[in-house]
Amino acid sequence: MSNKVMLEFLSLYDYLGKAAGPELGKQVADYAKERKAQHRKRYVSNKKYAGEVLLYTKEFLDEYFEMQDTPSTYSLGF
């Protein structure tokens, strides 16, 4: 019996339910690189975009967006 865990990889569009845009996409990609997060690529083609998009685990995306919702002590002036 195998104990392999199948990870589900999601695009930002899949996760957010809407297009993220290039700026947010770059921010997430930079954070993923910093964290050495697992990722995959998928080619998409539609009326608005054709090209590769990065896919991340749901756990990584949860971490990233929870971090964005948490105020930094630096932004509070401490």
MMTF fields as JSON, N, C-alpha, C and O atoms, coordinates in Angstrom:
{
  "mmtfVersion": "1.0.0",
  "mmtfProducer": "UNKNOWN",
  "numBonds": 311,
  "numAtoms": 312,
  "numGroups": 78,
  "numChains": 1,
  "numModels": 1,
  "chainsPerModel": [1],
  "groupsPerChain": [78],
  "chainIdList": ["A"],
  "bondAtomList": [4, 2, 8, 6, 12, 10, 16, 14, 20, 18, 24, 22, 28, 26, 32, 30, 36, 34, 40, 38, 44, 42, 48, 46, 52, 50, 56, 54, 60, 58, 64, 62, 68, 66, 72, 70, 76, 74, 80, 78, 84, 82, 88, 86, 92, 90, 96, 94, 100, 98, 104, 102, 108, 106, 112, 110, 116, 114, 120, 118, 124, 122, 128, 126, 132, 130, 136, 134, 140, 138, 144, 142, 148, 146, 152, 150, 156, 154, 160, 158, 164, 162, 168, 166, 172, 170, 176, 174, 180, 178, 184, 182, 188, 186, 192, 190, 196, 194, 200, 198, 204, 202, 208, 206, 212, 210, 216, 214, 220, 218, 224, 222, 228, 226, 232, 230, 236, 234, 240, 238, 244, 242, 248, 246, 252, 250, 256, 254, 260, 258, 264, 262, 268, 266, 272, 270, 276, 274, 280, 278, 284, 282, 288, 286, 292, 290, 296, 294, 300, 298, 304, 302, 308, 306],
  "bondOrderList": [1, 1, 1, 1, 1, 1, 1, 1, 1, 1, 1, 1, 1, 1, 1, 1, 1, 1, 1, 1, 1, 1, 1, 1, 1, 1, 1, 1, 1, 1, 1, 1, 1, 1, 1, 1, 1, 1, 1, 1, 1, 1, 1, 1, 1, 1, 1, 1, 1, 1, 1, 1, 1, 1, 1, 1, 1, 1, 1, 1, 1, 1, 1, 1, 1, 1, 1, 1, 1, 1, 1, 1, 1, 1, 1, 1, 1],
  "groupList": [{"groupName": "MET", "atomNameList": ["N", "CA", "C", "O"], "elementList": ["N", "C", "C", "O"], "formalChargeList": [0, 0, 0, 0], "bondAtomList": [1, 0, 2, 1, 3, 2], "bondOrderList": [1, 1, 2], "singleLetterCode": "M", "chemCompType": "L-PEPTIDE LINKING"}, {"groupName": "SER", "atomNameList": ["N", "CA", "C", "O"], "elementList": ["N", "C", "C", "O"], "formalChargeList": [0, 0, 0, 0], "bondAtomList": [1, 0, 2, 1, 3, 2], "bondOrderList": [1, 1, 2], "singleLetterCode": "S", "chemCompType": "L-PEPTIDE LINKING"}, {"groupName": "ASN", "atomNameList": ["N", "CA", "C", "O"], "elementList": ["N", "C", "C", "O"], "formalChargeList": [0, 0, 0, 0], "bondAtomList": [1, 0, 2, 1, 3, 2], "bondOrderList": [1, 1, 2], "singleLetterCode": "N", "chemCompType": "L-PEPTIDE LINKING"}, {"groupName": "LYS", "atomNameList": ["N", "CA", "C", "O"], "elementList": ["N", "C", "C", "O"], "formalChargeList": [0, 0, 0, 0], "bondAtomList": [1, 0, 2, 1, 3, 2], "bondOrderList": [1, 1, 2], "singleLetterCode": "K", "chemCompType": "L-PEPTIDE LINKING"}, {"groupName": "VAL", "atomNameList": ["N", "CA", "C", "O"], "elementList": ["N", "C", "C", "O"], "formalChargeList": [0, 0, 0, 0], "bondAtomList": [1, 0, 2, 1, 3, 2], "bondOrderList": [1, 1, 2], "singleLetterCode": "V", "chemCompType": "L-PEPTIDE LINKING"}, {"groupName": "LEU", "atomNameList": ["N", "CA", "C", "O"], "elementList": ["N", "C", "C", "O"], "formalChargeList": [0, 0, 0, 0], "bondAtomList": [1, 0, 2, 1, 3, 2], "bondOrderList": [1, 1, 2], "singleLetterCode": "L", "chemCompType": "L-PEPTIDE LINKING"}, {"groupName": "GLU", "atomNameList": ["N", "CA", "C", "O"], "elementList": ["N", "C", "C", "O"], "formalChargeList": [0, 0, 0, 0], "bondAtomList": [1, 0, 2, 1, 3, 2], "bondOrderList": [1, 1, 2], "singleLetterCode": "E", "chemCompType": "L-PEPTIDE LINKING"}, {"groupName": "PHE", "atomNameList": ["N", "CA", "C", "O"], "elementList": ["N", "C", "C", "O"], "formalChargeList": [0, 0, 0, 0], "bondAtomList": [1, 0, 2, 1, 3, 2], "bondOrderList": [1, 1, 2], "singleLetterCode": "F", "chemCompType": "L-PEPTIDE LINKING"}, {"groupName": "TYR", "atomNameList": ["N", "CA", "C", "O"], "elementList": ["N", "C", "C", "O"], "formalChargeList": [0, 0, 0, 0], "bondAtomList": [1, 0, 2, 1, 3, 2], "bondOrderList": [1, 1, 2], "singleLetterCode": "Y", "chemCompType": "L-PEPTIDE LINKING"}, {"groupName": "ASP", "atomNameList": ["N", "CA", "C", "O"], "elementList": ["N", "C", "C", "O"], "formalChargeList": [0, 0, 0, 0], "bondAtomList": [1, 0, 2, 1, 3, 2], "bondOrderList": [1, 1, 2], "singleLetterCode": "D", "chemCompType": "L-PEPTIDE LINKING"}, {"groupName": "GLY", "atomNameList": ["N", "CA", "C", "O"], "elementList": ["N", "C", "C", "O"], "formalChargeList": [0, 0, 0, 0], "bondAtomList": [1, 0, 2, 1, 3, 2], "bondOrderList": [1, 1, 2], "singleLetterCode": "G", "chemCompType": "PEPTIDE LINKING"}, {"groupName": "ALA", "atomNameList": ["N", "CA", "C", "O"], "elementList": ["N", "C", "C", "O"], "formalChargeList": [0, 0, 0, 0], "bondAtomList": [1, 0, 2, 1, 3, 2], "bondOrderList": [1, 1, 2], "singleLetterCode": "A", "chemCompType": "L-PEPTIDE LINKING"}, {"groupName": "PRO", "atomNameList": ["N", "CA", "C", "O"], "elementList": ["N", "C", "C", "O"], "formalChargeList": [0, 0, 0, 0], "bondAtomList": [1, 0, 2, 1, 3, 2], "bondOrderList": [1, 1, 2], "singleLetterCode": "P", "chemCompType": "L-PEPTIDE LINKING"}, {"groupName": "GLN", "atomNameList": ["N", "CA", "C", "O"], "elementList": ["N", "C", "C", "O"], "formalChargeList": [0, 0, 0, 0], "bondAtomList": [1, 0, 2, 1, 3, 2], "bondOrderList": [1, 1, 2], "singleLetterCode": "Q", "chemCompType": "L-PEPTIDE LINKING"}, {"groupName": "ARG", "atomNameList": ["N", "CA", "C", "O"], "elementList": ["N", "C", "C", "O"], "formalChargeList": [0, 0, 0, 0], "bondAtomList": [1, 0, 2, 1, 3, 2], "bondOrderList": [1, 1, 2], "singleLetterCode": "R", "chemCompType": "L-PEPTIDE LINKING"}, {"groupName": "HIS", "atomNameList": ["N", "CA", "C", "O"], "elementList": ["N", "C", "C", "O"], "formalChargeList": [0, 0, 0, 0], "bondAtomList": [1, 0, 2, 1, 3, 2], "bondOrderList": [1, 1, 2], "singleLetterCode": "H", "chemCompType": "L-PEPTIDE LINKING"}, {"groupName": "THR", "atomNameList": ["N", "CA", "C", "O"], "elementList": ["N", "C", "C", "O"], "formalChargeList": [0, 0, 0, 0], "bondAtomList": [1, 0, 2, 1, 3, 2], "bondOrderList": [1, 1, 2], "singleLetterCode": "T", "chemCompType": "L-PEPTIDE LINKING"}],
  "groupTypeList": [0, 1, 2, 3, 4, 0, 5, 6, 7, 5, 1, 5, 8, 9, 8, 5, 10, 3, 11, 11, 10, 12, 6, 5, 10, 3, 13, 4, 11, 9, 8, 11, 3, 6, 14, 3, 11, 13, 15, 14, 3, 14, 8, 4, 1, 2, 3, 3, 8, 11, 10, 6, 4, 5, 5, 8, 16, 3, 6, 7, 5, 9, 6, 8, 7, 6, 0, 13, 9, 16, 12, 1, 16, 8, 1, 5, 10, 7],
  "groupIdList": [1, 2, 3, 4, 5, 6, 7, 8, 9, 10, 11, 12, 13, 14, 15, 16, 17, 18, 19, 20, 21, 22, 23, 24, 25, 26, 27, 28, 29, 30, 31, 32, 33, 34, 35, 36, 37, 38, 39, 40, 41, 42, 43, 44, 45, 46, 47, 48, 49, 50, 51, 52, 53, 54, 55, 56, 57, 58, 59, 60, 61, 62, 63, 64, 65, 66, 67, 68, 69, 70, 71, 72, 73, 74, 75, 76, 77, 78],
  "secStructList": [7, 7, 7, 7, 7, 7, 7, 7, 3, 3, 7, 2, 2, 2, 2, 2, 1, 1, 7, 7, 7, 2, 2, 2, 2, 2, 2, 2, 2, 2, 2, 2, 2, 2, 2, 6, 7, 7, 3, 3, 3, 3, 3, 3, 3, 7, 1, 1, 7, 3, 3, 3, 3, 3, 3, 3, 3, 2, 2, 2, 2, 2, 2, 2, 2, 2, 2, 2, 2, 1, 7, 7, 6, 6, 6, 6, 6, 7],
  "xCoordList": [0.849, 0.0, 0.89, 1.873, 0.551, 1.337, 0.789, -0.424, 1.686, 1.293, 1.447, 1.487, 1.532, 1.687, 0.434, -0.696, 0.674, -0.412, -0.504, 0.487, -1.673, -1.882, -2.174, -3.173, -1.307, -1.495, -2.296, -2.073, -3.213, -3.989, -3.332, -3.081, -3.062, -2.458, -3.5, -4.23, -3.555, -4.556, -3.88, -2.836, -4.488, -4.045, -4.651, -5.553, -4.156, -4.772, -6.227, -7.074, -6.515, -7.897, -8.773, -9.87, -8.289, -9.038, -9.286, -10.388, -8.265, -8.332, -9.224, -10.04, -9.062, -9.779, -11.144, -12.008, -11.338, -12.595, -12.66, -13.724, -11.53, -11.45, -9.992, -9.093, -9.773, -8.407, -7.647, -8.176, -6.413, -5.605, -4.86, -4.632, -4.479, -3.708, -2.22, -1.794, -1.434, 0.014, 0.73, 1.697, 0.287, 0.977, 0.842, 1.834, -0.385, -0.587, 0.091, 0.675, 0.019, 0.68, 2.172, 2.744, 2.806, 4.242, 4.531, 5.51, 3.694, 3.902, 3.827, 4.653, 2.846, 2.696, 3.877, 4.421, 4.272, 5.413, 6.695, 7.483, 6.911, 8.103, 8.094, 9.125, 6.939, 6.823, 7.037, 7.676, 6.509, 6.686, 8.162, 8.652, 8.86, 10.297, 11.05, 11.929, 10.694, 11.321, 11.083, 11.988, 9.878, 9.506, 9.869, 9.685, 10.39, 10.698, 9.481, 9.576, 8.336, 7.06, 6.964, 7.448, 6.339, 6.099, 5.146, 4.218, 5.385, 4.474, 4.513, 5.41, 3.551, 3.438, 3.078, 2.817, 3.067, 2.642, 1.536, 1.483, 0.653, -0.41, -0.591, -0.558, -0.777, -1.046, -2.549, -3.345, -2.935, -4.347, -4.491, -3.562, -5.661, -5.956, -7.434, -8.31, -7.685, -9.057, -9.049, -8.02, -10.17, -10.258, -9.316, -8.855, -9.03, -8.237, -6.764, -5.938, -6.418, -5.038, -4.705, -5.518, -3.516, -2.988, -1.545, -0.728, -1.244, 0.112, 0.102, -0.927, 1.271, 1.399, 0.986, 1.218, 0.373, 0.077, 0.707, 0.85, 1.076, 1.65, 0.538, -0.483, 0.755, -0.186, 0.509, 1.689, -0.21, 0.32, -0.619, -1.776, -0.112, -0.991, -1.959, -1.658, -3.104, -4.099, -3.51, -3.759, -2.73, -2.123, -1.195, -1.192, -0.415, 0.466, -0.361, -0.061, -1.385, -2.209, -2.935, -3.051, -3.428, -4.046, -3.047, -3.378, -1.823, -0.773, -0.505, -0.439, -0.351, -0.046, -1.155, -0.876, -2.398, -3.482, -3.833, -4.309, -3.614, -3.789, -2.737, -3.028, -1.508, -0.43, -0.777, -0.455, -1.421, -1.786, -2.852, -2.928, -3.678, -4.74, -4.252, -4.966, -3.041, -2.502, -1.683, -0.699, -2.076, -1.306, 0.108, 0.316, 1.046, 2.441, 2.711, 2.131, 3.587, 3.941, 4.656, 4.598, 5.332, 6.011, 4.998, 5.225, 3.885, 2.902, 2.165, 1.529, 2.244, 1.583, 2.499, 2.081, 3.738, 4.64, 5.364, 5.928, 5.375, 6.076, 7.533, 8.278],
  "yCoordList": [-1.187, 0.0, 1.244, 1.312, 2.191, 3.412, 4.494, 4.627, 5.258, 6.37, 7.704, 8.747, 7.687, 8.93, 9.79, 9.311, 11.042, 12.006, 12.723, 13.259, 12.732, 13.425, 14.897, 15.223, 15.766, 17.194, 17.767, 17.429, 18.625, 19.311, 20.671, 21.424, 20.969, 22.244, 23.12, 22.681, 24.376, 25.331, 26.565, 27.003, 27.112, 28.419, 29.485, 29.198, 30.702, 31.793, 31.989, 32.315, 31.789, 31.899, 30.847, 31.157, 29.607, 28.543, 28.885, 28.692, 29.387, 29.673, 30.875, 30.828, 31.956, 33.2, 33.276, 34.04, 32.482, 32.539, 33.705, 34.011, 34.352, 35.468, 35.64, 35.109, 36.379, 36.629, 37.43, 38.39, 37.033, 37.698, 38.895, 39.874, 38.829, 39.904, 39.671, 38.918, 40.328, 40.09, 40.537, 39.894, 41.609, 42.106, 41.116, 40.762, 40.673, 39.698, 38.381, 37.734, 37.983, 36.762, 36.802, 35.808, 37.933, 38.081, 38.045, 37.431, 38.691, 38.696, 37.275, 36.886, 36.513, 35.14, 34.293, 33.497, 34.46, 33.703, 34.027, 33.128, 35.292, 35.683, 35.053, 34.576, 35.049, 34.445, 32.933, 32.348, 32.306, 30.862, 30.533, 29.535, 31.364, 31.146, 31.283, 30.48, 32.306, 32.539, 31.355, 30.952, 30.806, 29.698, 28.334, 27.301, 28.345, 27.101, 26.182, 24.974, 26.795, 26.075, 25.245, 25.65, 24.093, 23.266, 24.005, 24.679, 23.869, 24.471, 23.664, 22.849, 23.902, 23.275, 24.377, 25.516, 24.027, 24.966, 24.318, 23.098, 25.173, 24.701, 25.744, 26.948, 25.27, 26.173, 26.433, 25.495, 27.699, 28.066, 28.952, 29.659, 28.899, 29.743, 30.11, 29.246, 31.405, 31.905, 33.267, 33.68, 33.96, 35.246, 36.298, 37.18, 36.211, 37.252, 36.907, 37.806, 35.612, 35.231, 33.886, 32.962, 33.799, 32.521, 32.425, 33.3, 31.368, 31.17, 30.28, 29.722, 30.159, 29.325, 30.093, 31.297, 29.38, 29.914, 28.976, 27.778, 29.531, 28.727, 28.183, 28.836, 26.991, 26.319, 26.079, 25.731, 26.263, 26.086, 25.191, 25.001, 24.641, 23.848, 24.775, 25.947, 24.251, 25.035, 25.507, 26.633, 24.645, 25.007, 26.215, 27.111, 26.236, 27.377, 28.645, 29.694, 28.557, 29.732, 30.212, 31.417, 29.282, 29.672, 30.46, 31.513, 29.943, 30.609, 32.009, 32.97, 32.125, 33.423, 34.436, 35.55, 34.06, 35.03, 35.293, 36.381, 34.335, 34.607, 35.597, 36.482, 35.451, 36.367, 37.788, 38.754, 37.925, 39.243, 39.913, 41.14, 39.105, 39.645, 40.022, 40.698, 39.595, 39.869, 41.15, 41.23, 42.156, 43.407, 43.176, 42.462, 43.769, 43.679, 44.701, 45.787, 44.363, 45.342, 46.529, 47.638, 46.303, 47.407, 48.416, 49.624, 47.913, 48.832, 49.597, 50.613, 49.118, 49.808, 50.844, 51.548, 50.925, 51.926, 51.533, 52.403, 50.27, 49.82, 49.595, 49.214],
  "zCoordList": [0.0, 0.0, 0.0, 0.738, -0.804, -0.93, -0.008, 0.155, 0.587, 1.443, 0.735, 1.386, -0.586, -1.341, -1.182, -1.276, -0.944, -0.845, -2.182, -2.678, -2.75, -4.012, -3.714, -3.074, -4.178, -3.984, -5.14, -6.303, -4.805, -5.832, -6.07, -5.129, -7.32, -7.684, -8.356, -9.244, -7.909, -8.391, -8.965, -8.482, -9.996, -10.485, -9.574, -8.786, -9.686, -8.923, -9.336, -8.504, -10.622, -11.092, -10.411, -9.946, -10.352, -9.689, -8.221, -7.707, -7.561, -6.132, -5.82, -4.899, -6.597, -6.312, -6.978, -6.549, -8.028, -8.765, -9.737, -10.275, -9.96, -10.916, -11.309, -10.657, -12.371, -12.826, -11.771, -11.21, -11.506, -10.487, -11.05, -10.338, -12.315, -12.931, -12.755, -11.879, -13.599, -13.598, -12.323, -11.914, -11.694, -10.495, -9.334, -8.697, -9.063, -7.993, -8.343, -7.474, -9.604, -10.04, -9.758, -9.311, -10.014, -9.759, -8.264, -7.839, -7.466, -6.017, -5.451, -4.625, -5.897, -5.425, -5.908, -5.143, -7.161, -7.699, -6.938, -6.645, -6.618, -5.863, -4.474, -4.001, -3.821, -2.493, -2.575, -1.701, -3.615, -3.801, -3.985, -3.457, -4.727, -4.937, -3.614, -3.301, -2.849, -1.548, -0.602, 0.129, -0.618, 0.266, -0.319, 0.325, -1.56, -2.263, -2.313, -2.096, -2.606, -2.66, -3.935, -4.992, -3.823, -5.0, -5.933, -5.486, -7.218, -8.183, -9.471, -9.689, -10.294, -11.609, -12.595, -12.206, -13.871, -14.912, -15.735, -15.894, -16.254, -17.139, -18.24, -17.986, -19.44, -20.561, -20.619, -20.579, -20.712, -20.868, -22.096, -22.487, -22.685, -23.835, -23.787, -23.814, -23.716, -23.76, -24.449, -24.982, -24.446, -25.137, -24.562, -25.286, -23.284, -22.627, -22.45, -22.294, -22.471, -22.186, -22.82, -22.819, -23.349, -23.843, -23.372, -23.658, -22.657, -22.158, -20.934, -20.552, -20.327, -19.142, -17.895, -17.782, -16.968, -15.645, -14.63, -14.876, -13.501, -12.433, -11.549, -11.331, -11.051, -10.161, -8.831, -8.797, -7.75, -6.406, -5.608, -5.984, -4.498, -3.642, -2.915, -2.689, -2.557, -1.823, -0.497, -0.067, 0.147, 1.427, 1.272, 2.117, 0.201, -0.035, -0.276, 0.294, -1.105, -1.393, -0.146, 0.076, 0.674, 1.95, 2.792, 3.337, 2.896, 3.673, 3.134, 3.9, 1.818, 1.213, 1.501, 1.944, 1.254, 1.408, 2.867, 3.188, 3.755, 5.186, 5.655, 6.46, 5.154, 5.499, 5.037, 5.73, 3.891, 3.367, 4.221, 4.276, 4.892, 5.74, 7.129, 7.869, 7.499, 8.822, 8.782, 8.046, 9.565, 9.565, 10.08, 11.061, 9.427, 9.828, 10.92, 10.912, 11.861, 12.891, 12.27, 12.801, 11.146, 10.469, 9.926, 9.984, 9.4, 8.831, 9.927, 9.647, 11.182, 12.278, 12.952, 13.871, 12.485, 13.016, 14.284, 14.949, 14.649, 15.854, 15.582, 16.484]
}
